[in-house]
Amino acid sequence: MKKLSKEEVTARLAAFPQWKVDGERLFREFTFSSFARAFGFMTSVAIVCETMDHHPEWLNVYTTLKVWLSSHEVAGISERDFELAERIDSLPVG
């Protein structure tokens, strides 16, 4: 696994319009209609994360979920973070 350069991250972000860079991490915020829906989505993400053995930093307050992705092994963003972002984006939000 290698840390992606700023240029590589910028190029990859073109395919992820809802994600942005926050320091050395990818970031996305989700808003749900209820706490139960937010928690259900988090559960779905957790299952994906376990299969990848790659886990986000996240913060949930009521109907808002904030997600940060980074690869601690490389102290920054790797291709693995974009793979997880893609899998998160494929989950139904609702």
C-alpha positions in Angstrom: 0.0 0.0 0.0 1.3 3.5 -0.8 0.2 6.9 0.1 -1.3 8.8 -2.8 0.2 12.1 -3.8 -2.0 15.3 -3.6 -2.2 15.2 -7.4 -3.3 11.5 -7.4 -5.9 12.2 -4.7 -7.3 15.2 -6.6 -7.5 13.2 -9.8 -9.4 10.3 -8.0 -11.8 12.8 -6.3 -13.3 13.6 -9.7 -15.1 10.3 -9.5 -16.3 11.0 -5.9 -18.1 14.4 -6.0 -19.6 14.0 -2.5 -16.2 13.4 -0.9 -13.5 16.0 -0.2 -10.1 16.2 1.4 -9.8 17.1 5.1 -6.1 17.2 6.0 -4.7 13.8 5.2 -8.2 12.1 5.1 -11.2 11.8 2.8 -14.3 13.3 4.3 -18.1 13.0 3.6 -21.1 14.1 5.6 -24.4 12.3 5.5 -27.8 13.4 6.7 -30.7 11.0 7.5 -34.4 11.4 8.3 -34.0 9.8 11.7 -31.4 8.5 14.2 -32.5 4.9 13.4 -31.8 5.4 9.7 -28.4 6.9 10.5 -27.6 4.0 12.8 -28.8 1.4 10.3 -26.5 2.9 7.6 -23.6 2.9 10.1 -24.3 -0.8 10.6 -24.2 -1.5 6.9 -20.9 0.4 6.6 -19.5 -1.5 9.6 -20.2 -4.8 7.8 -18.3 -3.6 4.7 -15.4 -2.3 6.9 -15.1 -5.7 8.6 -14.9 -7.5 5.2 -12.1 -5.1 4.1 -10.4 -4.9 7.5 -10.3 -1.1 7.0 -12.2 1.1 9.4 -13.3 4.8 9.3 -13.2 7.5 11.8 -16.7 8.7 12.2 -19.0 10.8 14.3 -22.7 10.4 14.6 -24.9 13.1 16.2 -28.6 12.3 15.9 -29.3 12.4 12.1 -25.9 13.5 11.0 -23.0 11.1 10.2 -19.5 12.4 9.5 -17.0 9.9 8.0 -13.2 10.3 7.6 -11.1 7.8 5.7 -7.4 7.4 5.9 -4.8 4.6 5.9 -2.8 4.7 9.1 -0.1 2.5 7.6 0.9 5.2 5.2 -0.2 8.2 7.3 -2.5 9.5 4.6 -4.9 8.6 1.8 -4.4 5.4 -0.2 -6.2 3.6 -2.9 -7.8 1.5 -0.2 -9.6 4.6 1.1 -11.1 5.3 -2.3 -12.2 1.6 -2.5 -14.0 2.0 0.9 -15.5 5.3 -0.2 -16.9 3.6 -3.3 -18.4 0.8 -1.3 -19.9 3.3 1.2 -21.4 5.3 -1.8 -23.0 2.1 -3.1 -25.0 1.6 0.0 -28.6 2.9 0.1 -28.9 6.1 2.1 -32.4 6.5 3.6 
